[in-house]
Amino acid sequence: MQIVYTRKAKQDLQGIREYYGSRTPTGLQNIVNDIVNVVEDIPSSISKGRTTPHPDVWEKITPKYSYLLPYYIFQGKLYVLRVYDPRRGELDYTKIVNLEE
């Protein structure tokens, strides 16, 4: 299954890189590995994750750093919609499905 990070997910990742990159390069690498491992596991995972208020969107949470990864599967592609830190507040699922890459 092809994995596609939406524009907003890429912006989230860039923000993580900018914040942690200069502070703790090792920490940044650990966070990125945590995210990548969860995303790459989604296609073969027994559990789809948690349901969300949006009927077609599921979410997984990274085990080490608790990043919220809402995703959508469409036409054989896994779209990662956000890489969200829930400490920033609640995610608005009414605006989340935007498949622009």
TIVO-2410 file (N, C-alpha, C; in nm, 3 decimals):
# residues 101
REC num residu      c1      c2      c3 atome chaine
REC   1      M   0.084  -0.117   0.000     N      A
REC   1      M   0.000   0.000   0.000    CA      A
REC   1      M   0.089   0.125   0.000     C      A
REC   2      Q   0.058   0.217  -0.086     N      A
REC   2      Q   0.134   0.341  -0.093    CA      A
REC   2      Q   0.094   0.431   0.023     C      A
REC   3      I   0.193   0.494   0.085     N      A
REC   3      I   0.169   0.587   0.196    CA      A
REC   3      I   0.190   0.728   0.145     C      A
REC   4      V   0.090   0.812   0.168     N      A
REC   4      V   0.095   0.951   0.122    CA      A
REC   4      V   0.074   1.043   0.242     C      A
REC   5      Y   0.166   1.133   0.263     N      A
REC   5      Y   0.150   1.235   0.366    CA      A
REC   5      Y   0.088   1.358   0.300     C      A
REC   6      T  -0.024   1.404   0.352     N      A
REC   6      T  -0.088   1.522   0.295    CA      A
REC   6      T  -0.004   1.646   0.322     C      A
REC   7      R  -0.038   1.753   0.256     N      A
REC   7      R   0.035   1.878   0.273    CA      A
REC   7      R   0.038   1.919   0.420     C      A
REC   8      K  -0.075   1.907   0.488     N      A
REC   8      K  -0.083   1.946   0.629    CA      A
REC   8      K   0.005   1.854   0.716     C      A
REC   9      A   0.008   1.725   0.687     N      A
REC   9      A   0.094   1.632   0.761    CA      A
REC   9      A   0.242   1.668   0.739     C      A
REC  10      K   0.276   1.704   0.617     N      A
REC  10      K   0.414   1.745   0.588    CA      A
REC  10      K   0.450   1.873   0.664     C      A
REC  11      Q   0.354   1.965   0.674     N      A
REC  11      Q   0.378   2.087   0.751    CA      A
REC  11      Q   0.398   2.054   0.899     C      A
REC  12      D   0.319   1.960   0.950     N      A
REC  12      D   0.336   1.917   1.089    CA      A
REC  12      D   0.475   1.859   1.111     C      A
REC  13      L   0.520   1.774   1.018     N      A
REC  13      L   0.654   1.714   1.029    CA      A
REC  13      L   0.764   1.821   1.022     C      A
REC  14      Q   0.745   1.917   0.936     N      A
REC  14      Q   0.843   2.026   0.925    CA      A
REC  14      Q   0.851   2.104   1.057     C      A
REC  15      G   0.736   2.128   1.118     N      A
REC  15      G   0.734   2.197   1.247    CA      A
REC  15      G   0.808   2.118   1.355     C      A
REC  16      I   0.790   1.987   1.354     N      A
REC  16      I   0.861   1.901   1.449    CA      A
REC  16      I   1.011   1.909   1.424     C      A
REC  17      R   1.052   1.905   1.296     N      A
REC  17      R   1.195   1.914   1.262    CA      A
REC  17      R   1.254   2.048   1.308     C      A
REC  18      E   1.180   2.156   1.281     N      A
REC  18      E   1.230   2.288   1.318    CA      A
REC  18      E   1.242   2.303   1.469     C      A
REC  19      Y   1.147   2.251   1.542     N      A
REC  19      Y   1.149   2.266   1.687    CA      A
REC  19      Y   1.257   2.180   1.753     C      A
REC  20      Y   1.262   2.053   1.716     N      A
REC  20      Y   1.353   1.961   1.784    CA      A
REC  20      Y   1.491   1.950   1.719     C      A
REC  21      G   1.501   1.983   1.592     N      A
REC  21      G   1.627   1.963   1.518    CA      A
REC  21      G   1.747   2.029   1.582     C      A
REC  22      S   1.734   2.155   1.619     N      A
REC  22      S   1.847   2.227   1.679    CA      A
REC  22      S   1.860   2.199   1.829     C      A
REC  23      R   1.752   2.160   1.892     N      A
REC  23      R   1.754   2.135   2.037    CA      A
REC  23      R   1.811   1.998   2.071     C      A
REC  24      T   1.766   1.897   1.999     N      A
REC  24      T   1.809   1.761   2.029    CA      A
REC  24      T   1.798   1.674   1.905     C      A
REC  25      P   1.903   1.670   1.824     N      A
REC  25      P   1.899   1.588   1.702    CA      A
REC  25      P   1.866   1.441   1.729     C      A
REC  26      T   1.916   1.387   1.838     N      A
REC  26      T   1.885   1.248   1.872    CA      A
REC  26      T   1.738   1.233   1.907     C      A
REC  27      G   1.685   1.329   1.981     N      A
REC  27      G   1.543   1.328   2.016    CA      A
REC  27      G   1.457   1.337   1.891     C      A
REC  28      L   1.497   1.422   1.797     N      A
REC  28      L   1.424   1.435   1.671    CA      A
REC  28      L   1.421   1.301   1.599     C      A
REC  29      Q   1.534   1.235   1.591     N      A
REC  29      Q   1.541   1.105   1.522    CA      A
REC  29      Q   1.450   1.003   1.591     C      A
REC  30      N   1.446   1.005   1.723     N      A
REC  30      N   1.359   0.913   1.797    CA      A
REC  30      N   1.212   0.941   1.768     C      A
REC  31      I   1.175   1.067   1.762     N      A
REC  31      I   1.036   1.103   1.733    CA      A
REC  31      I   1.000   1.059   1.592     C      A
REC  32      V   1.086   1.088   1.496     N      A
REC  32      V   1.060   1.050   1.356    CA      A
REC  32      V   1.048   0.898   1.344     C      A
REC  33      N   1.136   0.823   1.410     N      A
REC  33      N   1.127   0.677   1.406    CA      A
REC  33      N   0.996   0.627   1.465     C      A
REC  34      D   0.952   0.689   1.574     N      A
REC  34      D   0.826   0.652   1.638    CA      A
REC  34      D   0.709   0.671   1.540     C      A
REC  35      I   0.709   0.784   1.472     N      A
REC  35      I   0.602   0.815   1.377    CA      A
REC  35      I   0.606   0.719   1.258     C      A
REC  36      V   0.723   0.704   1.198     N      A
REC  36      V   0.738   0.619   1.080    CA      A
REC  36      V   0.701   0.474   1.111     C      A
REC  37      N   0.743   0.423   1.225     N      A
REC  37      N   0.711   0.285   1.261    CA      A
REC  37      N   0.561   0.262   1.270     C      A
REC  38      V   0.489   0.356   1.329     N      A
REC  38      V   0.343   0.341   1.340    CA      A
REC  38      V   0.278   0.350   1.202     C      A
REC  39      V   0.317   0.449   1.122     N      A
REC  39      V   0.257   0.466   0.989    CA      A
REC  39      V   0.283   0.343   0.902     C      A
REC  40      E   0.405   0.293   0.902     N      A
REC  40      E   0.437   0.178   0.817    CA      A
REC  40      E   0.368   0.050   0.865     C      A
REC  41      D   0.329   0.046   0.991     N      A
REC  41      D   0.261  -0.071   1.047    CA      A
REC  41      D   0.110  -0.072   1.019     C      A
REC  42      I   0.054   0.042   0.986     N      A
REC  42      I  -0.092   0.052   0.968    CA      A
REC  42      I  -0.145  -0.048   0.866     C      A
REC  43      P  -0.088  -0.062   0.746     N      A
REC  43      P  -0.146  -0.155   0.648    CA      A
REC  43      P  -0.153  -0.300   0.696     C      A
REC  44      S  -0.060  -0.341   0.781     N      A
REC  44      S  -0.059  -0.481   0.824    CA      A
REC  44      S  -0.111  -0.500   0.967     C      A
REC  45      S  -0.152  -0.393   1.029     N      A
REC  45      S  -0.196  -0.399   1.168    CA      A
REC  45      S  -0.332  -0.469   1.182     C      A
REC  46      I  -0.346  -0.544   1.288     N      A
REC  46      I  -0.473  -0.611   1.316    CA      A
REC  46      I  -0.580  -0.508   1.350     C      A
REC  47      S  -0.542  -0.406   1.424     N      A
REC  47      S  -0.635  -0.301   1.465    CA      A
REC  47      S  -0.623  -0.181   1.372     C      A
REC  48      K  -0.736  -0.129   1.327     N      A
REC  48      K  -0.734  -0.009   1.244    CA      A
REC  48      K  -0.701   0.114   1.326     C      A
REC  49      G  -0.713   0.103   1.456     N      A
REC  49      G  -0.692   0.219   1.542    CA      A
REC  49      G  -0.824   0.262   1.601     C      A
REC  50      R  -0.826   0.385   1.648     N      A
REC  50      R  -0.948   0.438   1.708    CA      A
REC  50      R  -1.034   0.504   1.603     C      A
REC  51      T  -1.164   0.496   1.624     N      A
REC  51      T  -1.255   0.568   1.537    CA      A
REC  51      T  -1.251   0.716   1.573     C      A
REC  52      T  -1.296   0.798   1.481     N      A
REC  52      T  -1.298   0.942   1.502    CA      A
REC  52      T  -1.438   0.994   1.471     C      A
REC  53      P  -1.464   1.120   1.499     N      A
REC  53      P  -1.595   1.176   1.463    CA      A
REC  53      P  -1.623   1.174   1.312     C      A
REC  54      H  -1.518   1.165   1.232     N      A
REC  54      H  -1.535   1.156   1.086    CA      A
REC  54      H  -1.543   1.008   1.051     C      A
REC  55      P  -1.648   0.962   0.984     N      A
REC  55      P  -1.669   0.819   0.964    CA      A
REC  55      P  -1.561   0.744   0.885     C      A
REC  56      D  -1.488   0.812   0.800     N      A
REC  56      D  -1.387   0.744   0.717    CA      A
REC  56      D  -1.245   0.761   0.769     C      A
REC  57      V  -1.230   0.830   0.880     N      A
REC  57      V  -1.097   0.858   0.933    CA      A
REC  57      V  -1.075   0.777   1.060     C      A
REC  58      W  -0.958   0.715   1.067     N      A
REC  58      W  -0.915   0.640   1.185    CA      A
REC  58      W  -0.793   0.711   1.241     C      A
REC  59      E  -0.755   0.677   1.362     N      A
REC  59      E  -0.635   0.737   1.417    CA      A
REC  59      E  -0.555   0.637   1.498     C      A
REC  60      K  -0.426   0.654   1.491     N      A
REC  60      K  -0.332   0.578   1.573    CA      A
REC  60      K  -0.253   0.680   1.654     C      A
REC  61      I  -0.201   0.634   1.765     N      A
REC  61      I  -0.117   0.719   1.850    CA      A
REC  61      I   0.019   0.653   1.861     C      A
REC  62      T   0.124   0.733   1.842     N      A
REC  62      T   0.258   0.677   1.853    CA      A
REC  62      T   0.285   0.638   1.998     C      A
REC  63      P   0.349   0.523   2.020     N      A
REC  63      P   0.363   0.473   2.158    CA      A
REC  63      P   0.456   0.555   2.247     C      A
REC  64      K   0.563   0.607   2.192     N      A
REC  64      K   0.660   0.674   2.277    CA      A
REC  64      K   0.630   0.822   2.300     C      A
REC  65      Y   0.585   0.891   2.196     N      A
REC  65      Y   0.571   1.036   2.205    CA      A
REC  65      Y   0.427   1.084   2.192     C      A
REC  66      S   0.334   0.994   2.177     N      A
REC  66      S   0.190   1.022   2.177    CA      A
REC  66      S   0.143   1.117   2.068     C      A
REC  67      Y   0.210   1.114   1.953     N      A
REC  67      Y   0.159   1.193   1.840    CA      A
REC  67      Y   0.036   1.125   1.785     C      A
REC  68      L  -0.062   1.203   1.750     N      A
REC  68      L  -0.188   1.156   1.695    CA      A
REC  68      L  -0.174   1.152   1.542     C      A
REC  69      L  -0.202   1.035   1.484     N      A
REC  69      L  -0.187   1.017   1.339    CA      A
REC  69      L  -0.322   0.979   1.277     C      A
REC  70      P  -0.405   1.078   1.244     N      A
REC  70      P  -0.528   1.046   1.175    CA      A
REC  70      P  -0.497   1.005   1.030     C      A
REC  71      Y  -0.570   0.906   0.982     N      A
REC  71      Y  -0.544   0.860   0.846    CA      A
REC  71      Y  -0.672   0.815   0.779     C      A
REC  72      Y  -0.661   0.800   0.648     N      A
REC  72      Y  -0.774   0.769   0.563    CA      A
REC  72      Y  -0.722   0.676   0.455     C      A
REC  73      I  -0.793   0.570   0.425     N      A
REC  73      I  -0.752   0.480   0.318    CA      A
REC  73      I  -0.850   0.498   0.202     C      A
REC  74      F  -0.794   0.525   0.085     N      A
REC  74      F  -0.877   0.552  -0.033    CA      A
REC  74      F  -0.805   0.500  -0.156     C      A
REC  75      Q  -0.873   0.418  -0.232     N      A
REC  75      Q  -0.821   0.362  -0.358    CA      A
REC  75      Q  -0.680   0.303  -0.341     C      A
REC  76      G  -0.663   0.224  -0.237     N      A
REC  76      G  -0.537   0.154  -0.216    CA      A
REC  76      G  -0.423   0.239  -0.164     C      A
REC  77      K  -0.453   0.362  -0.123     N      A
REC  77      K  -0.350   0.450  -0.068    CA      A
REC  77      K  -0.386   0.484   0.076     C      A
REC  78      L  -0.283   0.492   0.158     N      A
REC  78      L  -0.298   0.534   0.297    CA      A
REC  78      L  -0.257   0.680   0.305     C      A
REC  79      Y  -0.353   0.766   0.336     N      A
REC  79      Y  -0.328   0.909   0.348    CA      A
REC  79      Y  -0.311   0.944   0.496     C      A
REC  80      V  -0.193   0.989   0.532     N      A
REC  80      V  -0.170   1.039   0.667    CA      A
REC  80      V  -0.213   1.185   0.664     C      A
REC  81      L  -0.318   1.217   0.740     N      A
REC  81      L  -0.378   1.348   0.731    CA      A
REC  81      L  -0.309   1.452   0.818     C      A
REC  82      R  -0.259   1.411   0.932     N      A
REC  82      R  -0.188   1.501   1.024    CA      A
REC  82      R  -0.087   1.420   1.103     C      A
REC  83      V   0.010   1.489   1.158     N      A
REC  83      V   0.101   1.435   1.258    CA      A
REC  83      V   0.088   1.535   1.373     C      A
REC  84      Y  -0.006   1.507   1.461     N      A
REC  84      Y  -0.054   1.609   1.553    CA      A
REC  84      Y  -0.014   1.580   1.697     C      A
REC  85      D   0.031   1.683   1.765     N      A
REC  85      D   0.063   1.674   1.907    CA      A
REC  85      D  -0.062   1.711   1.986     C      A
REC  86      P  -0.127   1.615   2.051     N      A
REC  86      P  -0.253   1.644   2.120    CA      A
REC  86      P  -0.240   1.743   2.234     C      A
REC  87      R  -0.119   1.772   2.276     N      A
REC  87      R  -0.101   1.874   2.380    CA      A
REC  87      R  -0.132   2.013   2.327     C      A
REC  88      R  -0.142   2.027   2.195     N      A
REC  88      R  -0.176   2.156   2.133    CA      A
REC  88      R  -0.325   2.185   2.141     C      A
REC  89      G  -0.404   2.088   2.180     N      A
REC  89      G  -0.549   2.105   2.186    CA      A
REC  89      G  -0.616   1.995   2.106     C      A
REC  90      E  -0.746   2.001   2.102     N      A
REC  90      E  -0.822   1.899   2.033    CA      A
REC  90      E  -0.821   1.924   1.882     C      A
REC  91      L  -0.813   1.818   1.806     N      A
REC  91      L  -0.811   1.825   1.660    CA      A
REC  91      L  -0.954   1.837   1.608     C      A
REC  92      D  -0.977   1.927   1.512     N      A
REC  92      D  -1.109   1.948   1.454    CA      A
REC  92      D  -1.129   1.852   1.337     C      A
REC  93      Y  -1.204   1.746   1.361     N      A
REC  93      Y  -1.223   1.644   1.258    CA      A
REC  93      Y  -1.321   1.685   1.148     C      A
REC  94      T  -1.393   1.793   1.167     N      A
REC  94      T  -1.483   1.839   1.060    CA      A
REC  94      T  -1.405   1.898   0.944     C      A
REC  95      K  -1.280   1.936   0.968     N      A
REC  95      K  -1.198   1.998   0.864    CA      A
REC  95      K  -1.079   1.912   0.822     C      A
REC  96      I  -1.074   1.791   0.867     N      A
REC  96      I  -0.949   1.714   0.852    CA      A
REC  96      I  -0.931   1.645   0.717     C      A
REC  97      V  -1.035   1.601   0.652     N      A
REC  97      V  -1.017   1.524   0.529    CA      A
REC  97      V  -0.990   1.619   0.414     C      A
REC  98      N  -0.862   1.629   0.382     N      A
REC  98      N  -0.815   1.708   0.270    CA      A
REC  98      N  -0.704   1.628   0.205     C      A
REC  99      L  -0.733   1.566   0.094     N      A
REC  99      L  -0.638   1.474   0.034    CA      A
REC  99      L  -0.536   1.542  -0.057     C      A
REC 100      E  -0.526   1.673  -0.050     N      A
REC 100      E  -0.426   1.741  -0.132    CA      A
REC 100      E  -0.289   1.702  -0.080     C      A
REC 101      E  -0.203   1.666  -0.170     N      A
REC 101      E  -0.068   1.624  -0.130    CA      A
REC 101      E   0.025   1.742  -0.121     C      A
***
